[in-house]
């Protein structure tokens, strides 16, 4: 089965993430999308993260009722920092019957050459890229394994949402309803 791996800290997951996943599922030959919740992004070492299980729970709430989506906690059981190549190797070992593709924003593609073993990833996996800006500034777009999707630009970020919550502004329009309720109930992202 063809599965898209959508890696992220999802701090928190928001409607933009869900929209991208729905667009990718509808416009590619993928059959499922797994939201791979990362405990730590090696390129964002100083990022303040909500604890792992809470972010995983928010992802589960966001995708509830969507049978083609799955929350994946594989990286929670791997050494830190979370390197995508290690996760891919682990998933390939656990699920050899599946064919995996990566889903990433153009901002990540522009930093891709800084990833551990990026050449191995590039030669072994399809990479589906959604635009985060009007222009993608990297030569990697010419690689046969990289496919640029014509999805709408994602205008919101988790950083913006955390700031709104911290300032006690409503983020209701940017979060799945159950995610927003859980964040408010658990008082996540308040300092």
N, C-alpha and C positions, 0 to 999 in steps of 0.2 A: 504494500500500500504506500502511496506517496503522501508523505507527511511534511508539513511546513513547520519549522521550529522558529518560533518568535521569541527570541531572547530578550530579557529586560529585567531591570530591578522592579519595575511596576510599582513605583513609590510615589503615588498610588497608580493603579490601573485606571484609565479614563476612557471616555467615549471615543477619543481619537484612536486608541489602541484597538478597540472593538471594531470600529469602522474600517481600519486598515485590514484587519484579519478577515472581515466579511468581504471586502473588496478582493483580496488575494484569493480567497476560497472560490469566489464566483468567477474570477477572470483568469484562473490558471487550471492546471490539471491536478492540483492537490485534492486529496480526499478528506484530510483532517488538518487541523492546526493545533499544535501544542504550545501553550504559553510557558516557556521555560523561565521560571523565577530564579534570578541570580542573587546569591547572597552577597556578592561583592564584585563590582566591575573593576578590573585591574587598572583601567585608564581613568577611573574616578575615585581615587583612594580616599579623599577627604569628604566624600559624600555622606551625609547623615541619613541612615536608612531606618525605617520602621523595622521591627524585628521580623525575621524570615517568615515564621508561621503566620503572622498577621497579614503580610503582603500576599502570601499564598492563599489565605482565606479570602482576602478581597478579590483576588483573581477568580477563585471558585464562585464567589457571589456574582461577579460580573458575567460569567459565562453560563450560569445556571440556566437550564432549559435550551441550551445550544449544543446538541449532540455531536456536532462536528468539531467542537473545541474541547480541549483538555488542559487542565493545570498540571504542570510537570515540576516535581521537586528534586529531580535527579542531582542537580548541582549542590543541594544541601548535604549530600553524602560524599562529595568529592573534596579533595584538599583545596584550601584557599591560597591565593586568589582563584577565582573561577575563570579558567581559560576555556574558550569555546572548543578548541581542538580536543581537550580532555573530555568534555561533555559529549562531543560527537563520537569519539572513540567508545565511550561507555554506552551510549545509546545504540550504536551499531552492534556492540557485543551483546547487549540485552535483547535487541529486536532486529536480528539479522534479516528477517523477512521484509523489513520496511526500507523504503528509499527516502532519505531525508533531504530537504532543501532548507536553506536559511532565509529568513525574512528579516530585512533590516532597513533602517532609514538611510537616506543618502548621507546624513551626517556621519554615520558609522562607516559607510563605504569610504568616505574621504579620509578616515583614520585607519582603514583596514590594514595598511602596510605596517602598522605598529602592533598588530595582533600577533600573538605567539603562533608560529607555524602557519602564517596566513597563506603561503604558497600551497601548502598541502590542502588547506580548506578550499582554496580557489580551484585547484585541479581536481578535487574529488566531489565537490558539492555544487549544486545549482544555488545561486544567490539571487533572490528576488528583492529588488530595491524599490522602496516607495520614496517619492520626493519629500524633502523637508524644506527645500528652498527651490527657487525658480531654476537655478543653474547648478549642476553637479560638477564639482571641480576635481576630477581625478581621471587618469588614463585607464583605470580599471574598468570603466564602462565599456571599453572595447574588447574585454575578455569574453570569450564564447559562453562561459558559465554564468556571467552576470547579465541579468535581465532587468531593465528599468521599466517599472510599471507606470502606467499613466493614471495613477490614482490621484484623487484630489489632495492638495497640500493639507497637512495636519497643522492647524493654527494654534493648538494648545499644547502645553507641556506639563508634565508632572510637577516641575519646579514652580510654574505659575500657579498651579492648583494648591500646592503646599503653602505658598505665600498667601493666597486668598484665605485659606483655612486659618492660618496663623493670625491673620488680620481680622478674623471673624466675619469675613465676607462670604456670601453664598457661592458655592461652586456647583450648585445643583444642575446647571445646564451642561456641565462638563463631565459629570460622573454618572455611571449607571445608578439607578435609584437605590438598589440594595447596598451598593458600595458607599454611597453618600450617607445612608442611614447608619451603617456600621461605623464609619469614621466619626460621625457626630456622637453616637452612643458610647463609643470607646474613647472618645476625646483624643483621637490620633492627630498628630501634627500640630497640636497646641503646645506652646512653650511655657 
